[in-house]
């Protein structure tokens, strides 16, 4: 019995040592600086660090000075800014951003009632063929277009996030992995 206990202690010590060695050898994404201005209009997202590890793509988005996670994506090759919103069920675009890549719903298309922080508004349902956020590409993404006055920032919601391998908040950053 004594020999088994000694052997177990050696295995635990060896396992701890190997975990420390593996952690030191694991590459970490470069730290990104946060450069968000206090003004909502004209703000650009802070650079996000992208990494590829063990066959998975990863994007690390720093928190801005308001505590939000801003990033940039592409729809039909057009750049579009997003705020990551895990509370939004779908990707939400304001009319101005949607118009930049040719999406202009007619008045009759605004037939979905959407609950926002500012109350209920009418939105137009749509689907995005492809949404690329920092190299994380998701196809056939459900989205909604809302009037500019109802949505100041485009929201990267669960219709995109739930198609990823994982997303989490860790160490002051939002980490997306595909």
JOSUL-V749059 format. One record per pair of residues at least 12 apart in sequence whose C-alpha atoms are under 7 Angstrom apart, sorted by the first residue. I is the first residue (numbers start at 0). J is the second residue. Records with the same first field share a line. If there is no record, write none. Layout:
I=J / J
This chain:
28=48 / 49 / 50
29=48
30=48
31=46 / 47 / 48
32=45 / 46
33=45 / 61 / 63
35=63 / 64
44=69 / 70 / 71 / 80
45=61 / 69 / 70
47=59 / 60 / 61 / 70
48=60
49=133
55=176 / 177
56=135 / 176 / 177
57=174 / 175 / 176 / 177
58=133 / 174 / 175 / 176
59=172 / 173 / 174 / 175
60=172 / 173 / 174
61=171 / 172 / 173
62=171 / 172
67=82
68=82 / 83 / 173
69=81 / 82 / 83
70=82
71=132
72=130 / 131 / 132 / 133
73=130 / 131 / 132
74=129 / 130 / 131
75=100
77=100
79=96
80=153
81=152 / 153 / 154 / 155
82=152 / 153 / 154 / 155
83=154 / 155 / 156
84=154 / 155 / 156
85=156 / 157
86=156
87=156 / 157
88=156 / 157 / 158
89=141 / 142 / 156 / 157 / 158
90=141 / 142 / 143 / 154 / 155 / 156 / 157 / 158 / 159
91=142 / 143 / 144 / 153 / 154 / 155
92=143 / 144 / 145 / 153 / 154
93=144 / 145 / 146 / 147 / 150 / 151 / 153
94=144 / 145 / 146 / 147
95=147
104=123
108=123
109=121 / 122 / 123
110=122 / 123
111=123 / 124
121=145
122=143 / 144 / 145
123=143 / 144 / 145
124=142 / 143 / 144
125=141 / 142 / 143
126=139 / 140 / 141 / 142
127=139 / 140 / 141 / 142
128=140
135=177
137=159
140=158 / 159
141=158
163=176 / 177
164=176 / 177
165=177
